[in-house]
Amino acid sequence: MSQVGRSLPTMPTPSSPPPDGPGAPARRHTSRVRVTSSRRGAPPVRQRTPATDLVEQTEVGELYLQGLLRAQLRLALTVLGVFAAALLAVPVLVTLVPATGAVSLAGVPLVWVLLGVLVYPAMVALAAWYAHQAGRLETRFSDVVGRDA
């Protein structure tokens, strides 16, 4: 057979550039590149803040708001439970220990003094504690939301 019409594949020589293509080895750059600064035309990366999430009513903002509302509800139910337990404890005490119903203070039965007089300072103390705790919750919430704003 004659090899007259065929051309044999040639091997790349060190002086010739490597072939391009999917199976070809990557080219190596021989010159160095000096980087002196970052891209100046690139816009700065903006990070989303919790305040932005609240204003734009995103799902993350809804989670922040639900967390605040859940904490406020838990505080309100705690105060209500403590007050109801203290208020109901007096009649239960009189029922379980009948001798406490006979005790009087300055001619007024002790039960009336407890339910008619001492309830109000207890309510004021609970209200002050509730206002303080609610203020702490809101301060913590505004710290989280306004931290990066």
Secondary structure, 3 states (H helix, E strand, C coil): CCCCCCCCCCCCCCCCCCCCCCCCCCCCCCCCCCCCCCCCCCCCCCCCCHHHHHHCCCHHHHHHHHHHHHHHHHHHHHHHHHHHHHHHHHHHHHHHCCHHHHCEECCEEHHHHHHHCCHHHHHHHHHHHHHHHHHHHHHHHHHHHHCCC
